Amino acid sequence: MLPYRFRDPIHGFIESSDLELRIIDSIPFQRLRNIKQLSTTYLVYPGAEHSRFGHSLGVMHLVTKTYESALDNYRKSKGTVLFNEVHKQWYKQILRLIALTHDLGHAPFSHGSEELFGQGEEHEDFTRKIICNTEISQCIRDIGDEFCQRYNVGEEYAITPELLWLIYGEDNPEMDPQYRVPDYKFLRSFMDSELDCDKMDYLLRDSYYCGVNYGKYDLNRLLSSLSVYVEPKGNIMQLAVERGGVHAFEEFVIARYFMFIQVYFHKTRRYLDNLLTESIRNVLPGSKYPEEVEEFLKWDDLTVLGKIKETQAINPVAQQFLRRSVMSCVYETPPHSSQGSDLILYKVIKDKLKRELACDIFEDTANKLPHKIPVLEEYAANSGKGIPILVNHMEEPSSIAAESILLQSLIKPINIKRLYVDKLHAADAKRIVAELLDTRKES
């Protein structure tokens, strides 16, 4: 047992070492207490007040359990260990640090204001700056030094911010001579794949705090079914699912799909996110978050809300956001509106509303692939594509395409288009939409 424990409503106790606690107690990490996990969702689902702080602890906890479960199942099935004890513990510590620090670069209200980064920048770029250029950097190096002393190993086992970024954040890490194939790619899959621990935590956490059941799945069954597939030549190493866990994996993917449809892409939340972004844009110097990491870290939800309140007398959008004055959604396409007929109807309705109503019309498009699994492709060991499904008495793994009819139905991206008008014109707009839809049915 590690010396410090956090009580968490999702996972029970989450354990931390003394040196990991130094990261948690640092200014950049404590800032996450004031970064809401779900942007403006708390204005729709009142319980959604949770922050990136608890989520980051949860991901560290889950990555530990997932890693240990996968390696243990591999040992049971193969009769041998995947890594020697030093490598096993080294990789586990690396994964815990990646999980703990992966969200440090989020802007206020998380994804809600992400478009206000500088050109071409994302929150991951600020994560890199924070782990490399703040007090976090020395904390990570100290953990590496302590590891080397504990296991009496040399500098080849050093843990540095640059190593964490090489494994998790680098776009083309294979170009770096320090990159270990297939080990590092395997480690990255715990934080960046369709089986990653980030998704595992946020689905359960968001579902709990929103008070909905959409994001729930059988975590224990999913974890118990994870293993490792190593391609016979040893060039590819992948997190895999044992065949008995396919239904748990299906439940996990479908839970994510429903959370996007019902919570993340909620019509009111989407509109409030737009108001929030415009309000923040008006209070930021140059309408962008500062590039310097010290200045960026001064911005959190409380800072933003304070400055928005200061401008509400002269900024109608800020006033609208603070009063939660939302326009009415008068039409939305089906969740998978990629067909031409859906888009044509959307355009017809939009044009008619513009002609007949003397008011502004706000348009929004919420789109995302429900998952990145190439479900229509067979698993290809030589390329590492897909998720291997381990079947007893078979040397070659099966693929999720062959094992899951349910997930094959989710190949179309979510593409919801919505039209909003102010409340004064909402009744007329809904009447126009209803007439058009009735006419379409009759024809």
Secondary structure as the mmCIF struct_conf table of DSSP 4:
data_model
#
loop_
_struct_conf.conf_type_id
_struct_conf.id
_struct_conf.beg_label_comp_id
_struct_conf.beg_label_asym_id
_struct_conf.beg_label_seq_id
_struct_conf.end_label_comp_id
_struct_conf.end_label_asym_id
_struct_conf.end_label_seq_id
BEND BEND1 PRO A 3 PRO A 3
STRN STRN1 TYR A 4 ASP A 8
TURN_TY1_P TURN_TY1_P1 PRO A 9 HIS A 11
STRN STRN2 GLY A 12 SER A 16
HELX_RH_AL_P HELX_RH_AL_P1 ASP A 18 ILE A 24
TURN_TY1_P TURN_TY1_P2 ASP A 25 ASP A 25
BEND BEND2 SER A 26 SER A 26
HELX_RH_AL_P HELX_RH_AL_P2 ILE A 27 GLN A 30
HELX_RH_3T_P HELX_RH_3T_P1 ARG A 31 ASN A 34
BEND BEND3 ILE A 35 ILE A 35
STRN STRN3 LYS A 36 LYS A 36
TURN_TY1_P TURN_TY1_P3 GLN A 37 LEU A 38
HELX_RH_3T_P HELX_RH_3T_P2 SER A 39 LEU A 43
TURN_TY1_P TURN_TY1_P4 VAL A 44 VAL A 44
BEND BEND4 TYR A 45 TYR A 45
TURN_TY1_P TURN_TY1_P5 PRO A 46 GLY A 47
STRN STRN4 SER A 51 SER A 51
HELX_RH_AL_P HELX_RH_AL_P3 ARG A 52 LYS A 78
BEND BEND5 GLY A 79 THR A 80
BEND BEND6 LEU A 82 PHE A 83
HELX_RH_AL_P HELX_RH_AL_P4 GLU A 85 THR A 101
TURN_TY1_P TURN_TY1_P6 HIS A 102 GLY A 105
HELX_LH_PP_P HELX_LH_PP_P1 HIS A 106 ALA A 107
TURN_TY1_P TURN_TY1_P7 PRO A 108 PHE A 109
HELX_RH_3T_P HELX_RH_3T_P3 SER A 110 LEU A 116
BEND BEND7 PHE A 117 PHE A 117
HELX_LH_PP_P HELX_LH_PP_P2 GLY A 118 GLY A 118
TURN_TY1_P TURN_TY1_P8 GLN A 119 GLY A 120
HELX_RH_AL_P HELX_RH_AL_P5 HIS A 123 ASN A 133
BEND BEND8 THR A 134 THR A 134
HELX_RH_AL_P HELX_RH_AL_P6 GLU A 135 TYR A 151
TURN_TY1_P TURN_TY1_P9 ASN A 152 ASN A 152
HELX_RH_3T_P HELX_RH_3T_P4 GLU A 155 TYR A 157
HELX_RH_AL_P HELX_RH_AL_P7 PRO A 161 TYR A 168
TURN_TY1_P TURN_TY1_P10 GLY A 169 GLY A 169
BEND BEND9 ASP A 171 ASN A 172
HELX_RH_3T_P HELX_RH_3T_P5 PRO A 173 MET A 175
BEND BEND10 ASP A 176 ASP A 176
TURN_TY1_P TURN_TY1_P11 PRO A 177 GLN A 178
TURN_TY1_P TURN_TY1_P12 VAL A 181 PRO A 182
HELX_RH_AL_P HELX_RH_AL_P8 ASP A 183 SER A 189
TURN_TY1_P TURN_TY1_P13 PHE A 190 MET A 191
BEND BEND11 ASP A 192 SER A 193
TURN_TY1_P TURN_TY1_P14 GLU A 194 LEU A 195
HELX_RH_AL_P HELX_RH_AL_P9 CYS A 197 CYS A 210
TURN_TY1_P TURN_TY1_P15 GLY A 211 GLY A 211
BEND BEND12 ASN A 213 ASN A 213
TURN_TY1_P TURN_TY1_P16 TYR A 214 GLY A 215
HELX_RH_AL_P HELX_RH_AL_P10 LEU A 219 SER A 224
TURN_TY1_P TURN_TY1_P17 SER A 225 SER A 225
STRN STRN5 LEU A 226 VAL A 230
TURN_TY1_P TURN_TY1_P18 PRO A 232 LYS A 233
BEND BEND13 GLY A 234 ASN A 235
STRN STRN6 MET A 237 GLU A 242
HELX_RH_3T_P HELX_RH_3T_P6 ARG A 243 GLY A 245
HELX_RH_AL_P HELX_RH_AL_P11 VAL A 246 MET A 259
HELX_RH_PI_P HELX_RH_PI_P1 PHE A 260 TYR A 264
TURN_TY1_P TURN_TY1_P19 PHE A 265 PHE A 265
HELX_RH_AL_P HELX_RH_AL_P12 LYS A 267 VAL A 283
BEND BEND14 LEU A 284 LEU A 284
HELX_RH_3T_P HELX_RH_3T_P7 PRO A 285 SER A 287
BEND BEND15 LYS A 288 LYS A 288
BEND BEND16 GLU A 291 GLU A 292
HELX_RH_AL_P HELX_RH_AL_P13 VAL A 293 PHE A 296
TURN_TY1_P TURN_TY1_P20 LEU A 297 LYS A 298
HELX_RH_AL_P HELX_RH_AL_P14 ASP A 301 THR A 311
TURN_TY1_P TURN_TY1_P21 GLN A 312 ILE A 314
HELX_RH_AL_P HELX_RH_AL_P15 PRO A 316 LEU A 322
TURN_TY1_P TURN_TY1_P22 ARG A 323 ARG A 324
HELX_LH_PP_P HELX_LH_PP_P3 MET A 327 MET A 327
STRN STRN7 SER A 328 GLU A 332
TURN_TY1_P TURN_TY1_P23 PRO A 335 PRO A 335
STRN STRN8 HIS A 336 HIS A 336
BEND BEND17 GLN A 339 GLN A 339
HELX_RH_AL_P HELX_RH_AL_P16 GLY A 340 GLU A 356
BEND BEND18 CYS A 359 CYS A 359
STRN STRN9 ILE A 361 LYS A 368
BEND BEND19 PRO A 370 PRO A 370
TURN_TY1_P TURN_TY1_P24 VAL A 375 LEU A 376
BEND BEND20 GLU A 377 GLU A 377
STRN STRN10 ALA A 380 ALA A 380
TURN_TY1_P TURN_TY1_P25 ALA A 381 GLY A 384
STRN STRN11 LYS A 385 LYS A 385
BEND BEND21 GLY A 386 GLY A 386
STRN STRN12 PRO A 388 LEU A 390
TURN_TY1_P TURN_TY1_P26 ASN A 392 HIS A 393
BEND BEND22 GLU A 395 GLU A 396
STRN STRN13 SER A 398 SER A 399
HELX_RH_AL_P HELX_RH_AL_P17 ILE A 400 GLU A 403
HELX_RH_AL_P HELX_RH_AL_P18 ILE A 405 GLN A 408
TURN_TY1_P TURN_TY1_P27 SER A 409 LEU A 410
BEND BEND23 LYS A 412 LYS A 412
HELX_LH_PP_P HELX_LH_PP_P4 PRO A 413 PRO A 413
STRN STRN14 ILE A 414 VAL A 421
HELX_RH_3T_P HELX_RH_3T_P8 LYS A 423 HIS A 425
HELX_RH_AL_P HELX_RH_AL_P19 ALA A 426 GLU A 442
#
